[in-house]
Amino acid sequence: MDSFLQEVGGRVKEARVRKHLSQAQLAEMLGLSSRYISNLETGKQNMSITALAKISDVLEVSADWILRNNTQDALEITADELRELLADCTPAERMGIMRVAQETKKALKSKKHES
């Protein structure tokens, strides 16, 4: 299986889950089959530009973020989301979130080196 397609599919799934949508709900909104969404999210299915545009619109994420999560625009969106998340936190909550983020980063980097 193509790792790029798996990464793209993983980002589609992440955005879908953030919107609290099932695969069936997303498929219905897009006029696609649930099987297509499942195959897309697992990296078994490539998507057309039309499907990418629809998915981007419905999930309210940029096509850049879906395709290449490391573009400047995608990084700025992520930074904006973090600022929004932290905006109403107390200093103690911010510190706690930072510790969790640091440990998560370590775990992800460790997992990446294992594979």
MOZIQUI-V85424 format. One record per pair of residues at least 24 apart in sequence whose ideal C-beta (glycine too) atoms are under 10 Angstrom apart, sorted by the first residue. I is the first residue (numbers start at 1). J is the second residue. D is the distance in Angstrom with one decimal. If there is no record, write none. Layout:
i->I j->J d->D
i->I j->J d->D
This chain:
i->1 j->42 d->8.0
i->1 j->43 d->5.2
i->1 j->44 d->6.7
i->2 j->43 d->6.2
i->2 j->44 d->9.1
i->2 j->46 d->8.3
i->3 j->43 d->7.6
i->3 j->115 d->9.7
i->4 j->43 d->8.1
i->4 j->46 d->9.7
i->4 j->67 d->8.9
i->4 j->68 d->9.5
i->5 j->39 d->9.6
i->5 j->40 d->8.3
i->5 j->41 d->9.9
i->5 j->42 d->8.7
i->5 j->43 d->3.9
i->5 j->44 d->7.5
i->5 j->45 d->7.5
i->5 j->46 d->6.3
i->5 j->47 d->8.9
i->6 j->41 d->9.1
i->6 j->42 d->7.2
i->6 j->43 d->3.3
i->6 j->44 d->8.9
i->7 j->43 d->7.7
i->7 j->66 d->9.7
i->7 j->67 d->9.1
i->7 j->68 d->9.1
i->7 j->69 d->7.5
i->8 j->40 d->8.0
i->8 j->41 d->9.1
i->8 j->43 d->7.4
i->8 j->45 d->10.0
i->8 j->46 d->8.8
i->8 j->47 d->7.8
i->8 j->52 d->9.0
i->8 j->66 d->6.1
i->8 j->67 d->6.2
i->8 j->68 d->9.0
i->8 j->69 d->9.0
i->9 j->37 d->9.3
i->9 j->38 d->9.3
i->9 j->39 d->8.2
i->9 j->40 d->5.3
i->9 j->41 d->4.3
i->9 j->42 d->5.8
i->9 j->43 d->4.6
i->9 j->44 d->8.0
i->9 j->45 d->7.7
i->9 j->46 d->9.7
i->9 j->47 d->8.9
i->9 j->66 d->9.4
i->10 j->41 d->7.1
i->10 j->42 d->8.8
i->10 j->43 d->7.8
i->10 j->69 d->9.3
i->11 j->41 d->9.2
i->11 j->55 d->9.9
i->11 j->59 d->9.4
i->11 j->61 d->7.7
i->11 j->65 d->6.7
i->11 j->66 d->5.3
i->11 j->67 d->8.3
i->11 j->68 d->9.6
i->11 j->69 d->6.1
i->11 j->74 d->9.4
i->12 j->37 d->7.9
i->12 j->40 d->6.0
i->12 j->41 d->5.6
i->12 j->47 d->8.3
i->12 j->51 d->9.8
i->12 j->52 d->9.3
i->12 j->55 d->6.1
i->12 j->56 d->9.5
i->12 j->59 d->7.3
i->12 j->61 d->8.7
i->12 j->66 d->6.2
i->13 j->37 d->8.8
i->13 j->38 d->9.5
i->13 j->40 d->8.6
i->13 j->41 d->4.2
i->13 j->42 d->8.5
i->14 j->41 d->9.3
i->14 j->59 d->9.2
i->14 j->61 d->8.9
i->14 j->65 d->9.6
i->14 j->66 d->9.7
i->14 j->69 d->9.5
i->15 j->55 d->8.0
i->15 j->56 d->8.8
i->15 j->58 d->9.1
i->15 j->59 d->4.0
i->15 j->60 d->7.8
i->15 j->61 d->4.8
i->15 j->65 d->7.9
i->15 j->66 d->7.4
i->16 j->41 d->7.6
i->16 j->55 d->8.6
i->16 j->58 d->8.9
i->16 j->59 d->6.2
i->16 j->61 d->9.8
i->17 j->41 d->9.9
i->17 j->59 d->9.9
i->18 j->59 d->7.9
i->18 j->60 d->9.1
i->18 j->61 d->8.7
i->18 j->81 d->9.8
i->19 j->58 d->8.1
i->19 j->59 d->5.9
i->19 j->60 d->7.5
i->19 j->61 d->9.4
i->21 j->58 d->8.4
i->21 j->59 d->8.0
i->25 j->58 d->9.8
i->26 j->54 d->9.8
i->26 j->55 d->7.9
i->26 j->58 d->6.8
i->26 j->59 d->7.7
i->29 j->54 d->8.4
i->29 j->55 d->9.5
i->29 j->57 d->9.6
i->29 j->58 d->5.2
i->29 j->59 d->9.3
i->30 j->54 d->5.0
i->30 j->55 d->6.6
i->30 j->57 d->9.2
i->30 j->58 d->6.1
i->30 j->59 d->9.6
